[in-house]
Amino acid sequence: MDFTPTEAQTDLARLTGEICAKLVTADRVRELDTDGRFDEQLWKSLAETGVLAAALPESQGGGGFGALEQTAILRELGRSVAPVPYLWSIVLGAGALARFGDDAQRALAARAGAGEVVLTAALAEENLATTGTPGLTATATGDAWALTGTATTVPFADRAERILVPAITSGGVAVFAVDPDHSSASRTAQSIVDLSPEFLVEFDATPAELVGTVESGANILTWLREQAWLGLSALQLGTLERALELTADYTRTREQFGKPIGAFQSVAQRLADAYIDVQGLRLTVTQAAWRVAENLPAAESIHIAKFWAADAGHRVAHTVIHVHGGIGIDRDHIVHNYFTAAKHNEFALGGATPHLLALGAELAVAD
């Protein structure tokens, strides 16, 4: 593979980074910790500059770019712990509707790319996480569908126009777009490690719009899950990169016994180990994104990136806190936000054992 970034990758990363540097300050992040963790000004700026729509098809008003460019955007958002739902609304929501939806759903994807609406996806439901099969059910009456069940930790469900929800039907797994504002649906805020807005959403025969067909439902669900894993891994990469930079800077200025703490062998060794972990994650994310962009089989590469994001993410996040000492757990210090963001990504991706079991099962099926 060629590790040279595309021109579009470089331009989009630079543009996203410049917007975030201007708007996502430490004070702004702390302010949003108590105000919903959604930066409307940042979201509007990303829409106006074309960042949101860059990787959507040109037919939906996008730039037609692919996984490499999308990963570059996610990485920059991770570097700023930017409180916006780019992964959920654009990569998953708009991406799935643009790829698999009907005309009306593709029009909704275009509106999401313009920043007019927010979309999200319910992919953390417990049964789905453990067995790969959703616990929600959908029943058909003529051409109409009704969804019943509970989805947990659904990001930005409080402001979503539609939630993409996988469910079991009489014909197998299918994916549905559901309006969470319907009277038969309810949303309950949940406590999340980095204060992200995530919700328990309960559906009681809630009207639902089928995305694609029932026959293609399993493939759509696989696409959603792999895109989510790759996207979270890219966010984690940016988060860990910046957290390590902040930590390295701190070790140059924080003195103990008359010299910078970075001069102590134990500190230097931990930073070296963290650097290797970040480089490993960068390699695996880049490889997975490249294979997706080239339309090559990418499931194994995505699982490997997912493993590194969670496993290495755990080690690097704790190194960042330990080296900073007491101020690392001070909620008023920006490094605390990087720690909680990294832990959120780690928890969302899962631990090392489930990664290996899932990968082994998937490869066994492929064989």
Beta strands, then each sheet from edge to edge (+ up, - down):
strand 1: 118-121
strand 2: 137-141
strand 3: 144-155
strand 4: 160-169
strand 5: 172-178
strand 6: 185-190
strand 7: 198-211
strand 8: 255-256
strand 9: 259-260
sheet 1: 1+ 4+ 5- 7+ 3- 2+
sheet 2: 1+ 4+ 5- 7+ 6-
sheet 3: 8+ 9-
end
